């Protein structure tokens, strides 16, 4: 006899990670691998080429989760907040 019950589908939703956290993790991964994190991240933001970011500690996958303009926005927000503007 067929089971007539409705089955529930529970998709596990990842905890969303903030752009700030992504920038921090990518920075630390680049630094740990001996790269200049600022130069590498600028290279990625300007070109869109993900090979500027190391795959170490999943940094490349993380940074690709957000649009490049969002990364720039976060950096500018951080700069402005630091200036107290």
N, C-alpha and C positions, 0 to 999 in steps of 0.2 A: 504494500500500500504506500502511496506517495506521501511525502511529508508536505503538508499544506501551510506550514508555518513560514512567515516572512523572515528571511535571513537578513541580518544586519551586517553592513560593511563598515568597519572602523579603520579609516586610514590614519596612520600615525603621522601627525603633523610635526615637522621639525620645529624646534624653538627658533623663532626668527632671530637672526643675528643682525645687529645694527651695523650701519656703514662705519661708524667709529670703531667698533670691534674688529671689523674686517680690515680696516686700515692698520690697526695695531698689530693684528696677527700677521699680516703680510709684511709689515715693517720688521717685526722681530724675526720672521723666517728668512728674509733677505739678509738681515744683519748677521744672523747665525751662520749663514752660508758664506759670509765674507764679502757680500756685495755692498755697494753704497745704496741704501734703501731709497733715498730721495731721488737720485739719478734714475734708478730702475723704475720707480713708480711714475716719475715724470715721463720717461720713455714710453711706458705703457699707456698713460693717459693721452699723450700726444699722438701716438701712432695707432693705438688699438691692438697692437701686437702682443698677445699674451706671453710670448716667450721672453719678454723683459722680466717676468715674474717667475721665480723659482717654483717648482712643484713641491719642494720641501714643505712638510707639514701642511700639505693641501692648499698652500697659499694661492696658487694659480686658479684653482677651482673656486676658492672663496672670492677672489677679486672679480671673477667673471660673473658672480651672482648679482652684481649691481652694475648699473650703467655708468660709463665713465663720467658723465656730467654730474651724477650723484656724488661721485668721489670728489670732484672739484668743489661742489657745493658744500660738502662736509668740511673740507679743508678751509674754505673761506669762512664758514660759520665759526670754526674753531679759532681762526686768526682774529676775527672781529670780536668774539667773546673774550679772547685774551687781552685785547686792547681796551675792553670795557666800553665799547661803543654801542 
